[in-house]
């Protein structure tokens, strides 16, 4: 049998109600009483029954996190941070994998598993604004990721244009002038790849140069193979860059492998910057300079927004949708020829 509130109350010499007030951090408990109850809790090893607590409020204590690809290191790291953040709010996380397919994202956003969750964190790739506007009433939802939407939901995303400009500014400061961009997409301009490409263009233009569109390569995906294939295509058509800004770290790592196979050195021949600061970027034969989104802040802000909306009374006027920009850093490593250093950027909403 587990330890009950009654057991704690008997040991502390107080009422069950007093123990409940201490456990729920209610005010108006004297410090001496609170300390006596806490000692009893510690001595008995009491743990609140979170399931019962949530059920009394008509909730399950479960939130869902839906991401495009759990095998992608960035999403795996964000998922871990979300689980940690949710635990601090006494919630369990149900993970869902959409494969980045619109039909799956629509299914998840419009109520799939809504009977078992209190709220949804969704990181979409192909979902459109009209899909979100057509969403029926259901559990609260918060959006993650850099794709832009005109929809009434909280959205947690770093400023992709500013982050991309910081990456390209670093390469320009090194004297690089033929800076390629790998990872462009052919779809909607709301995609994060287009925002990062926009940052590439804006920073090169601001330097007084003309962006060389022949150095832009679109990819079908964002994995290592895509990066290697894109770099091979660039070199095969005679477009030798002296620097590369890749859509993400896995694309950059694939491109770096191809450069090595072609006898080109990083950073001596081609300096490389990625995006995401996945763990792998720190431990390659040549460590990767990268834009590092604050994943812990992204997770914490997303969970806080969702928990706030879950807890809001149905009769209350909900807060206006928020667009929150967590911070990021440019982490300089060996792939651009410098000793490790961090340049902070982009904090705030």
Secondary structure, DSSP 8 states (H G I E B T S, - for coil): ----HHHHHHHHTS-HHHHHHHHTT-SS--HHHHHHHHHHHHHHT----HHHHHHHTT--SEEEEEES-TTSHHHHHHHHHHHHHHHHTT-EEEEEE-TT-HHHHHHHHTTTTTTT-SEEEEE-SS--HHHHHT--S-SEEEEESS----SSSEEE---HHHHHHHHHHHHHHTT---EEEEEE-SS-TTSHHHHHHHHHHHHHHHTT----GGGEEE-SS-SHHHHHHHHHHHHHTT---SEEEESSHHHHHHHHHHHHHTT--TTTT-EEEEES--GGGGSSSS--EEEEE-HHHHHHHHHHHHHHHHHS-TTS------EE---EEEEE-GGGTS--EEEEE----
